[in-house]
Amino acid sequence: FGTVYGMILAFQAIVMSGGNANPVLLAGGIGTALTTTFWGLVVAIPALAAYAILRNRVDELTTDAAITVERLLGPFRPSPSTSGAAARRAVGAVSPAPVSASPTPRSPESATE
């Protein structure tokens, strides 16, 4: 805001002098613009550095929390090798015999029984 105000003062000095720029009047407005820009940078640069440090710390804490949750909940999740059909075969369950694709011929005696 102050930078714009300083430039307004500089341009008003040109207008007041009738187009002939008085260096002393211009210097006042330009000085105001530069001073406010300087103080804006004095505040902004450390604030940006502090934000980056804080953001990195939040990322570290988030990663640590995710790792801790995985470590705590990991034992409660079934592993792919112990779920479903693999688990039944692993404990010795008998799997069904494979079915033939072509039908077996029947004898005439078994058809009447």
N, CA, C and O atoms as CSV, one atom per row, in Angstrom:
chain,resi,resn,atom,element,x,y,z
A,1,PHE,N,N,0.832,-1.192,0.000
A,1,PHE,CA,C,0.000,0.000,0.000
A,1,PHE,C,C,0.875,1.253,0.000
A,1,PHE,O,O,0.606,2.208,-0.728
A,2,GLY,N,N,1.924,1.238,0.823
A,2,GLY,CA,C,2.795,2.407,0.924
A,2,GLY,C,C,3.578,2.673,-0.341
A,2,GLY,O,O,3.863,3.826,-0.663
A,3,THR,N,N,3.934,1.617,-1.069
A,3,THR,CA,C,4.666,1.791,-2.325
A,3,THR,C,C,3.800,2.545,-3.329
A,3,THR,O,O,4.273,3.458,-4.006
A,4,VAL,N,N,2.559,2.166,-3.419
A,4,VAL,CA,C,1.638,2.844,-4.334
A,4,VAL,C,C,1.447,4.295,-3.898
A,4,VAL,O,O,1.425,5.199,-4.733
A,5,TYR,N,N,1.310,4.514,-2.603
A,5,TYR,CA,C,1.135,5.879,-2.091
A,5,TYR,C,C,2.354,6.749,-2.429
A,5,TYR,O,O,2.207,7.909,-2.815
A,6,GLY,N,N,3.545,6.184,-2.282
A,6,GLY,CA,C,4.766,6.930,-2.615
A,6,GLY,C,C,4.823,7.295,-4.086
A,6,GLY,O,O,5.249,8.396,-4.437
A,7,MET,N,N,4.396,6.377,-4.954
A,7,MET,CA,C,4.400,6.681,-6.381
A,7,MET,C,C,3.342,7.733,-6.723
A,7,MET,O,O,3.547,8.562,-7.609
A,8,ILE,N,N,2.216,7.694,-6.019
A,8,ILE,CA,C,1.197,8.737,-6.220
A,8,ILE,C,C,1.778,10.101,-5.866
A,8,ILE,O,O,1.574,11.079,-6.585
A,9,LEU,N,N,2.504,10.157,-4.752
A,9,LEU,CA,C,3.137,11.426,-4.357
A,9,LEU,C,C,4.129,11.902,-5.416
A,9,LEU,O,O,4.194,13.095,-5.715
A,10,ALA,N,N,4.904,10.972,-5.984
A,10,ALA,CA,C,5.881,11.353,-7.005
A,10,ALA,C,C,5.182,11.902,-8.246
A,10,ALA,O,O,5.607,12.920,-8.792
A,11,PHE,N,N,4.122,11.246,-8.694
A,11,PHE,CA,C,3.409,11.735,-9.875
A,11,PHE,C,C,2.683,13.049,-9.599
A,11,PHE,O,O,2.578,13.895,-10.487
A,12,GLN,N,N,2.185,13.227,-8.386
A,12,GLN,CA,C,1.554,14.507,-8.037
A,12,GLN,C,C,2.587,15.634,-8.061
A,12,GLN,O,O,2.267,16.767,-8.420
A,13,ALA,N,N,3.818,15.320,-7.681
A,13,ALA,CA,C,4.876,16.341,-7.727
A,13,ALA,C,C,5.142,16.771,-9.166
A,13,ALA,O,O,5.399,17.946,-9.425
A,14,ILE,N,N,5.082,15.828,-10.098
A,14,ILE,CA,C,5.280,16.172,-11.512
A,14,ILE,C,C,4.134,17.051,-11.996
A,14,ILE,O,O,4.358,18.025,-12.715
A,15,VAL,N,N,2.909,16.712,-11.607
A,15,VAL,CA,C,1.742,17.488,-12.026
A,15,VAL,C,C,1.808,18.896,-11.446
A,15,VAL,O,O,1.534,19.866,-12.153
A,16,MET,N,N,2.165,19.021,-10.176
A,16,MET,CA,C,2.203,20.336,-9.506
A,16,MET,C,C,3.268,21.252,-10.111
A,16,MET,O,O,3.125,22.474,-10.116
A,17,SER,N,N,4.331,20.640,-10.618
A,17,SER,CA,C,5.407,21.468,-11.178
A,17,SER,C,C,5.145,21.811,-12.637
A,17,SER,O,O,5.974,22.463,-13.273
A,18,GLY,N,N,4.012,21.388,-13.177
A,18,GLY,CA,C,3.654,21.740,-14.551
A,18,GLY,C,C,4.391,20.908,-15.581
A,18,GLY,O,O,4.550,21.345,-16.721
A,19,GLY,N,N,4.835,19.744,-15.217
A,19,GLY,CA,C,5.520,18.873,-16.172
A,19,GLY,C,C,7.026,18.940,-16.049
A,19,GLY,O,O,7.734,18.066,-16.549
A,20,ASN,N,N,7.519,19.971,-15.386
A,20,ASN,CA,C,8.957,20.063,-15.141
A,20,ASN,C,C,9.226,19.414,-13.794
A,20,ASN,O,O,8.910,19.979,-12.748
A,21,ALA,N,N,9.809,18.228,-13.827
A,21,ALA,CA,C,9.999,17.464,-12.598
A,21,ALA,C,C,11.041,18.122,-11.713
A,21,ALA,O,O,12.185,18.333,-12.118
A,22,ASN,N,N,10.624,18.441,-10.500
A,22,ASN,CA,C,11.544,18.963,-9.490
A,22,ASN,C,C,12.127,17.749,-8.755
A,22,ASN,O,O,11.384,17.029,-8.088
A,23,PRO,N,N,13.416,17.511,-8.863
A,23,PRO,CA,C,14.013,16.329,-8.245
A,23,PRO,C,C,13.768,16.240,-6.743
A,23,PRO,O,O,13.643,15.141,-6.205
A,24,VAL,N,N,13.699,17.354,-6.076
A,24,VAL,CA,C,13.475,17.326,-4.629
A,24,VAL,C,C,12.070,16.805,-4.325
A,24,VAL,O,O,11.896,15.988,-3.420
A,25,LEU,N,N,11.069,17.271,-5.070
A,25,LEU,CA,C,9.703,16.806,-4.848
A,25,LEU,C,C,9.535,15.332,-5.253
A,25,LEU,O,O,8.829,14.581,-4.581
A,26,LEU,N,N,10.181,14.923,-6.349
A,26,LEU,CA,C,10.117,13.524,-6.770
A,26,LEU,C,C,10.781,12.616,-5.746
A,26,LEU,O,O,10.300,11.517,-5.472
A,27,ALA,N,N,11.879,13.081,-5.187
A,27,ALA,CA,C,12.622,12.259,-4.234
A,27,ALA,C,C,11.782,11.940,-3.008
A,27,ALA,O,O,11.908,10.854,-2.444
A,28,GLY,N,N,10.934,12.857,-2.587
A,28,GLY,CA,C,10.086,12.605,-1.420
A,28,GLY,C,C,9.130,11.445,-1.661
A,28,GLY,O,O,9.001,10.564,-0.811
A,29,GLY,N,N,8.458,11.435,-2.810
A,29,GLY,CA,C,7.515,10.362,-3.130
A,29,GLY,C,C,8.221,9.036,-3.376
A,29,GLY,O,O,7.772,7.986,-2.918
A,30,ILE,N,N,9.335,9.099,-4.107
A,30,ILE,CA,C,10.088,7.869,-4.376
A,30,ILE,C,C,10.676,7.319,-3.083
A,30,ILE,O,O,10.722,6.105,-2.884
A,31,GLY,N,N,11.122,8.209,-2.208
A,31,GLY,CA,C,11.647,7.765,-0.911
A,31,GLY,C,C,10.576,7.065,-0.088
A,31,GLY,O,O,10.845,6.054,0.561
A,32,THR,N,N,9.360,7.604,-0.116
A,32,THR,CA,C,8.256,6.956,0.602
A,32,THR,C,C,7.988,5.566,0.025
A,32,THR,O,O,7.786,4.607,0.770
A,33,ALA,N,N,7.989,5.464,-1.302
A,33,ALA,CA,C,7.745,4.170,-1.947
A,33,ALA,C,C,8.834,3.164,-1.581
A,33,ALA,O,O,8.531,2.015,-1.261
A,34,LEU,N,N,10.080,3.580,-1.625
A,34,LEU,CA,C,11.176,2.660,-1.315
A,34,LEU,C,C,11.192,2.266,0.160
A,34,LEU,O,O,11.497,1.122,0.495
A,35,THR,N,N,10.867,3.202,1.032
A,35,THR,CA,C,10.858,2.894,2.468
A,35,THR,C,C,9.795,1.852,2.792
A,35,THR,O,O,10.056,0.893,3.519
A,36,THR,N,N,8.610,2.042,2.256
A,36,THR,CA,C,7.555,1.065,2.550
A,36,THR,C,C,7.853,-0.287,1.909
A,36,THR,O,O,7.517,-1.326,2.478
A,37,THR,N,N,8.480,-0.287,0.728
A,37,THR,CA,C,8.877,-1.552,0.101
A,37,THR,C,C,9.916,-2.262,0.963
A,37,THR,O,O,9.835,-3.473,1.166
A,38,PHE,N,N,10.888,-1.511,1.466
A,38,PHE,CA,C,11.918,-2.087,2.332
A,38,PHE,C,C,11.296,-2.747,3.559
A,38,PHE,O,O,11.619,-3.891,3.880
A,39,TRP,N,N,10.412,-2.036,4.240
A,39,TRP,CA,C,9.811,-2.600,5.454
A,39,TRP,C,C,8.894,-3.782,5.136
A,39,TRP,O,O,8.771,-4.710,5.936
A,40,GLY,N,N,8.266,-3.746,3.992
A,40,GLY,CA,C,7.472,-4.899,3.577
A,40,GLY,C,C,8.337,-6.137,3.388
A,40,GLY,O,O,7.946,-7.238,3.778
A,41,LEU,N,N,9.516,-5.959,2.788
A,41,LEU,CA,C,10.439,-7.081,2.616
A,41,LEU,C,C,11.017,-7.543,3.946
A,41,LEU,O,O,11.235,-8.738,4.145
A,42,VAL,N,N,11.267,-6.609,4.857
A,42,VAL,CA,C,11.781,-6.975,6.186
A,42,VAL,C,C,10.790,-7.886,6.902
A,42,VAL,O,O,11.192,-8.804,7.617
A,43,VAL,N,N,9.521,-7.641,6.714
A,43,VAL,CA,C,8.502,-8.477,7.349
A,43,VAL,C,C,8.266,-9.763,6.543
A,43,VAL,O,O,8.146,-10.839,7.130
A,44,ALA,N,N,8.198,-9.668,5.226
A,44,ALA,CA,C,7.804,-10.806,4.393
A,44,ALA,C,C,8.851,-11.916,4.336
A,44,ALA,O,O,8.492,-13.092,4.395
A,45,ILE,N,N,10.124,-11.577,4.224
A,45,ILE,CA,C,11.152,-12.610,4.063
A,45,ILE,C,C,11.262,-13.499,5.298
A,45,ILE,O,O,11.242,-14.721,5.150
A,46,PRO,N,N,11.377,-12.949,6.516
A,46,PRO,CA,C,11.396,-13.847,7.682
A,46,PRO,C,C,10.083,-14.616,7.863
A,46,PRO,O,O,10.093,-15.762,8.313
A,47,ALA,N,N,8.962,-13.991,7.515
A,47,ALA,CA,C,7.684,-14.700,7.633
A,47,ALA,C,C,7.639,-15.887,6.678
A,47,ALA,O,O,7.133,-16.950,7.039
A,48,LEU,N,N,8.156,-15.723,5.479
A,48,LEU,CA,C,8.197,-16.816,4.515
A,48,LEU,C,C,9.128,-17.932,4.989
A,48,LEU,O,O,8.812,-19.112,4.836
A,49,ALA,N,N,10.269,-17.563,5.562
A,49,ALA,CA,C,11.192,-18.570,6.099
A,49,ALA,C,C,10.550,-19.318,7.269
A,49,ALA,O,O,10.669,-20.539,7.365
A,50,ALA,N,N,9.879,-18.596,8.148
A,50,ALA,CA,C,9.209,-19.237,9.286
A,50,ALA,C,C,8.107,-20.175,8.802
A,50,ALA,O,O,7.925,-21.256,9.362
A,51,TYR,N,N,7.379,-19.773,7.777
A,51,TYR,CA,C,6.333,-20.631,7.216
A,51,TYR,C,C,6.934,-21.923,6.666
A,51,TYR,O,O,6.391,-23.005,6.887
A,52,ALA,N,N,8.055,-21.810,5.950
A,52,ALA,CA,C,8.689,-23.008,5.382
A,52,ALA,C,C,9.156,-23.949,6.483
A,52,ALA,O,O,8.988,-25.164,6.370
A,53,ILE,N,N,9.735,-23.410,7.539
A,53,ILE,CA,C,10.191,-24.240,8.662
A,53,ILE,C,C,9.001,-24.917,9.329
A,53,ILE,O,O,9.038,-26.115,9.608
A,54,LEU,N,N,7.951,-24.152,9.581
A,54,LEU,CA,C,6.754,-24.708,10.210
A,54,LEU,C,C,6.109,-25.776,9.329
A,54,LEU,O,O,5.692,-26.822,9.827
A,55,ARG,N,N,6.026,-25.519,8.037
A,55,ARG,CA,C,5.419,-26.479,7.111
A,55,ARG,C,C,6.222,-27.784,7.069
A,55,ARG,O,O,5.639,-28.867,7.045
A,56,ASN,N,N,7.542,-27.687,7.059
A,56,ASN,CA,C,8.377,-28.890,7.072
A,56,ASN,C,C,8.182,-29.678,8.357
A,56,ASN,O,O,8.149,-30.908,8.334
A,57,ARG,N,N,8.053,-28.982,9.472
A,57,ARG,CA,C,7.846,-29.672,10.753
A,57,ARG,C,C,6.493,-30.385,10.768
A,57,ARG,O,O,6.391,-31.508,11.263
A,58,VAL,N,N,5.468,-29.746,10.235
A,58,VAL,CA,C,4.147,-30.379,10.151
A,58,VAL,C,C,4.223,-31.626,9.266
A,58,VAL,O,O,3.636,-32.655,9.598
A,59,ASP,N,N,4.938,-31.544,8.148
A,59,ASP,CA,C,5.097,-32.708,7.274
A,59,ASP,C,C,5.810,-33.850,7.993
A,59,ASP,O,O,5.429,-35.010,7.842
A,60,GLU,N,N,6.849,-33.528,8.780
A,60,GLU,CA,C,7.567,-34.552,9.544
A,60,GLU,C,C,6.640,-35.222,10.557
A,60,GLU,O,O,6.632,-36.446,10.684
A,61,LEU,N,N,5.865,-34.419,11.271
A,61,LEU,CA,C,4.950,-34.975,12.267
A,61,LEU,C,C,3.873,-35.842,11.616
A,61,LEU,O,O,3.498,-36.882,12.158
A,62,THR,N,N,3.380,-35.414,10.464
A,62,THR,CA,C,2.369,-36.194,9.748
A,62,THR,C,C,2.939,-37.535,9.303
A,62,THR,O,O,2.280,-38.567,9.429
A,63,THR,N,N,4.150,-37.520,8.789
A,63,THR,CA,C,4.798,-38.767,8.367
A,63,THR,C,C,5.030,-39.683,9.551
A,63,THR,O,O,4.763,-40.882,9.468
A,64,ASP,N,N,5.526,-39.132,10.660
A,64,ASP,CA,C,5.749,-39.939,11.864
A,64,ASP,C,C,4.446,-40.554,12.370
A,64,ASP,O,O,4.419,-41.716,12.776
A,65,ALA,N,N,3.372,-39.775,12.344
A,65,ALA,CA,C,2.077,-40.291,12.802
A,65,ALA,C,C,1.592,-41.419,11.891
A,65,ALA,O,O,1.072,-42.423,12.377
A,66,ALA,N,N,1.756,-41.264,10.585
A,66,ALA,CA,C,1.324,-42.308,9.648
A,66,ALA,C,C,2.124,-43.589,9.857
A,66,ALA,O,O,1.566,-44.685,9.803
A,67,ILE,N,N,3.416,-43.460,10.091
A,67,ILE,CA,C,4.256,-44.638,10.339
A,67,ILE,C,C,3.839,-45.320,11.635
A,67,ILE,O,O,3.767,-46.547,11.694
A,68,THR,N,N,3.564,-44.537,12.670
A,68,THR,CA,C,3.135,-45.107,13.948
A,68,THR,C,C,1.806,-45.834,13.805
A,68,THR,O,O,1.638,-46.925,14.351
A,69,VAL,N,N,0.866,-45.251,13.085
A,69,VAL,CA,C,-0.435,-45.894,12.876
A,69,VAL,C,C,-0.258,-47.208,12.115
A,69,VAL,O,O,-0.875,-48.214,12.467
A,70,GLU,N,N,0.573,-47.206,11.085
A,70,GLU,CA,C,0.814,-48.442,10.335
A,70,GLU,C,C,1.442,-49.507,11.225
A,70,GLU,O,O,1.090,-50.683,11.131
A,71,ARG,N,N,2.365,-49.104,12.081
A,71,ARG,CA,C,3.017,-50.055,12.978
A,71,ARG,C,C,2.023,-50.620,13.991
A,71,ARG,O,O,2.073,-51.807,14.312
A,72,LEU,N,N,1.124,-49.780,14.493
A,72,LEU,CA,C,0.154,-50.240,15.485
A,72,LEU,C,C,-0.959,-51.085,14.873
A,72,LEU,O,O,-1.389,-52.067,15.478
A,73,LEU,N,N,-1.425,-50.720,13.696
A,73,LEU,CA,C,-2.547,-51.424,13.081
A,73,LEU,C,C,-2.117,-52.568,12.175
A,73,LEU,O,O,-2.951,-53.382,11.778
A,74,GLY,N,N,-0.857,-52.646,11.846
A,74,GLY,CA,C,-0.360,-53.698,10.966
A,74,GLY,C,C,-0.698,-55.101,11.425
A,74,GLY,O,O,-1.133,-55.910,10.605
A,75,PRO,N,N,-0.518,-55.434,12.709
A,75,PRO,CA,C,-0.837,-56.796,13.147
A,75,PRO,C,C,-2.320,-57.156,13.027
A,75,PRO,O,O,-2.655,-58.340,13.014
A,76,PHE,N,N,-3.191,-56.196,12.941
A,76,PHE,CA,C,-4.625,-56.466,12.861
A,76,PHE,C,C,-5.117,-56.660,11.429
A,76,PHE,O,O,-6.274,-57.022,11.216
A,77,ARG,N,N,-4.255,-56.424,10.454
A,77,ARG,CA,C,-4.644,-56.582,9.057
A,77,ARG,C,C,-4.260,-57.975,8.580
A,77,ARG,O,O,-3.157,-58.445,8.857
A,78,PRO,N,N,-5.166,-58.640,7.862
A,78,PRO,CA,C,-4.800,-59.957,7.332
A,78,PRO,C,C,-3.808,-59.799,6.186
A,78,PRO,O,O,-3.914,-58.875,5.380
A,79,SER,N,N,-2.862,-60.696,6.129
A,79,SER,CA,C,-1.915,-60.645,5.018
A,79,SER,C,C,-2.519,-61.387,3.834
A,79,SER,O,O,-3.349,-62.274,4.034
A,80,PRO,N,N,-2.134,-61.059,2.630
A,80,PRO,CA,C,-2.728,-61.691,1.449
A,80,PRO,C,C,-2.514,-63.205,1.413
A,80,PRO,O,O,-3.340,-63.915,0.839
A,81,SER,N,N,-1.441,-63.721,2.002
A,81,SER,CA,C,-1.167,-65.153,1.936
A,81,SER,C,C,-2.018,-65.957,2.910
A,81,SER,O,O,-2.090,-67.179,2.778
A,82,THR,N,N,-2.663,-65.324,3.878
A,82,THR,CA,C,-3.467,-66.054,4.861
A,82,THR,C,C,-4.948,-65.764,4.732
A,82,THR,O,O,-5.713,-66.051,5.653
A,83,SER,N,N,-5.368,-65.205,3.619
A,83,SER,CA,C,-6.788,-64.895,3.472
A,83,SER,C,C,-7.409,-65.777,2.405
A,83,SER,O,O,-6.719,-66.214,1.484
A,84,GLY,N,N,-8.669,-66.037,2.514
A,84,GLY,CA,C,-9.435,-66.737,1.495
A,84,GLY,C,C,-8.998,-68.168,1.278
A,84,GLY,O,O,-8.719,-68.893,2.234
A,85,ALA,N,N,-8.938,-68.579,0.010
A,85,ALA,CA,C,-8.635,-69.959,-0.355
A,85,ALA,C,C,-7.231,-70.349,0.065
A,85,ALA,O,O,-6.994,-71.503,0.423
A,86,ALA,N,N,-6.303,-69.419,0.029
A,86,ALA,CA,C,-4.930,-69.735,0.417
A,86,ALA,C,C,-4.864,-70.151,1.876
A,86,ALA,O,O,-4.069,-71.024,2.226
A,87,ALA,N,N,-5.673,-69.555,2.732
A,87,ALA,CA,C,-5.675,-69.913,4.153
A,87,ALA,C,C,-6.230,-71.316,4.351
A,87,ALA,O,O,-5.720,-72.064,5.185
A,88,ARG,N,N,-7.265,-71.688,3.603
A,88,ARG,CA,C,-7.836,-73.037,3.745
A,88,ARG,C,C,-6.839,-74.093,3.284
A,88,ARG,O,O,-6.723,-75.148,3.906
A,89,ARG,N,N,-6.126,-73.820,2.207
A,89,ARG,CA,C,-5.125,-74.778,1.748
A,89,ARG,C,C,-3.954,-74.839,2.713
A,89,ARG,O,O,-3.342,-75.893,2.884
A,90,ALA,N,N,-3.641,-73.726,3.339
A,90,ALA,CA,C,-2.492,-73.684,4.237
A,90,ALA,C,C,-2.710,-74.547,5.468
A,90,ALA,O,O,-1.746,-75.110,5.986
A,91,VAL,N,N,-3.933,-74.673,5.954
A,91,VAL,CA,C,-4.186,-75.474,7.152
A,91,VAL,C,C,-4.503,-76.918,6.806
A,91,VAL,O,O,-4.878,-77.678,7.698
A,92,GLY,N,N,-4.370,-77.329,5.559
A,92,GLY,CA,C,-4.547,-78.718,5.182
A,92,GLY,C,C,-5.947,-79.092,4.773
A,92,GLY,O,O,-6.273,-80.278,4.741
A,93,ALA,N,N,-6.770,-78.148,4.466
A,93,ALA,CA,C,-8.127,-78.474,4.030
A,93,ALA,C,C,-8.061,-79.130,2.661
A,93,ALA,O,O,-7.222,-78.783,1.829
A,94,VAL,N,N,-8.932,-80.056,2.446
A,94,VAL,CA,C,-8.957,-80.775,1.175
A,94,VAL,C,C,-9.696,-79.922,0.162
A,94,VAL,O,O,-10.807,-79.453,0.407
A,95,SER,N,N,-9.056,-79.733,-0.976
A,95,SER,CA,C,-9.720,-78.961,-2.018
A,95,SER,C,C,-10.520,-79.909,-2.892
A,95,SER,O,O,-10.155,-81.079,-3.006
A,96,PRO,N,N,-11.588,-79.451,-3.508
A,96,PRO,CA,C,-12.410,-80.330,-4.339
A,96,PRO,C,C,-11.625,-80.816,-5.547
A,96,PRO,O,O,-10.725,-80.137,-6.040
A,97,ALA,N,N,-11.987,-82.015,-6.016
A,97,ALA,CA,C,-11.325,-82.586,-7.186
A,97,ALA,C,C,-11.704,-81.791,-8.417
A,97,ALA,O,O,-12.827,-81.298,-8.519
A,98,PRO,N,N,-10.781,-81.664,-9.347
A,98,PRO,CA,C,-11.102,-80.911,-10.568
A,98,PRO,C,C,-12.171,-81.634,-11.379
A,98,PRO,O,O,-12.227,-82.863,-11.398
A,99,VAL,N,N,-13.000,-80.873,-12.032
A,99,VAL,CA,C,-14.091,-81.413,-12.836
A,99,VAL,C,C,-13.605,-81.526,-14.266
A,99,VAL,O,O,-12.979,-80.607,-14.796
A,100,SER,N,N,-13.897,-82.660,-14.890
A,100,SER,CA,C,-13.493,-82.887,-16.268
A,100,SER,C,C,-14.362,-82.048,-17.193
A,100,SER,O,O,-15.546,-81.837,-16.931
A,101,ALA,N,N,-13.767,-81.577,-18.267
A,101,ALA,CA,C,-14.511,-80.757,-19.210
A,101,ALA,C,C,-15.444,-81.596,-20.068
A,101,ALA,O,O,-16.488,-81.105,-20.497
A,102,SER,N,N,-15.091,-82.848,-20.330
A,102,SER,CA,C,-15.963,-83.698,-21.150
A,102,SER,C,C,-16.700,-84.677,-20.243
A,102,SER,O,O,-16.113,-85.192,-19.291
A,103,PRO,N,N,-17.971,-84.941,-20.520
A,103,PRO,CA,C,-18.726,-85.864,-19.658
A,103,PRO,C,C,-18.202,-87.289,-19.807
A,103,PRO,O,O,-17.770,-87.700,-20.884
A,104,THR,N,N,-18.249,-88.031,-18.703
A,104,THR,CA,C,-17.827,-89.434,-18.739
A,104,THR,C,C,-18.984,-90.274,-19.255
A,104,THR,O,O,-20.129,-90.056,-18.860
A,105,PRO,N,N,-18.704,-91.228,-20.129
A,105,PRO,CA,C,-19.798,-92.057,-20.663
A,105,PRO,C,C,-20.377,-92.956,-19.581
A,105,PRO,O,O,-19.637,-93.495,-18.757
A,106,ARG,N,N,-21.670,-93.118,-19.581
A,106,ARG,CA,C,-22.359,-93.964,-18.600
A,106,ARG,C,C,-22.678,-95.307,-19.244
A,106,ARG,O,O,-22.985,-95.415,-20.432
A,107,SER,N,N,-22.591,-96.279,-18.428
A,107,SER,CA,C,-22.958,-97.614,-18.931
A,107,SER,C,C,-24.475,-97.745,-18.917
A,107,SER,O,O,-25.133,-97.078,-18.118
A,108,PRO,N,N,-25.049,-98.581,-19.771
A,108,PRO,CA,C,-26.508,-98.741,-19.803
A,108,PRO,C,C,-27.059,-99.279,-18.496
A,108,PRO,O,O,-28.207,-98.987,-18.159
A,109,GLU,N,N,-26.293,-100.046,-17.753
A,109,GLU,CA,C,-26.787,-100.594,-16.488
A,109,GLU,C,C,-26.980,-99.496,-15.445
A,109,GLU,O,O,-27.942,-99.537,-14.678
A,110,SER,N,N,-26.078,-98.516,-15.406
A,110,SER,CA,C,-26.194,-97.468,-14.392
A,110,SER,C,C,-27.341,-96.518,-14.696
A,110,SER,O,O,-27.844,-95.851,-13.791
A,111,ALA,N,N,-27.762,-96.446,-15.951
A,111,ALA,CA,C,-28.857,-95.565,-16.315
A,111,ALA,C,C,-30.181,-96.096,-15.820
A,111,ALA,O,O,-31.092,-95.309,-15.565
A,112,THR,N,N,-30.326,-97.421,-15.672
A,112,THR,CA,C,-31.588,-98.000,-15.225
A,112,THR,C,C,-31.679,-98.068,-13.721
A,112,THR,O,O,-32.765,-98.277,-13.181
A,113,GLU,N,N,-30.612,-97.905,-13.056
A,113,GLU,CA,C,-30.632,-98.028,-11.597
A,113,GLU,C,C,-31.158,-96.820,-10.925
A,113,GLU,O,O,-31.233,-96.780,-9.697
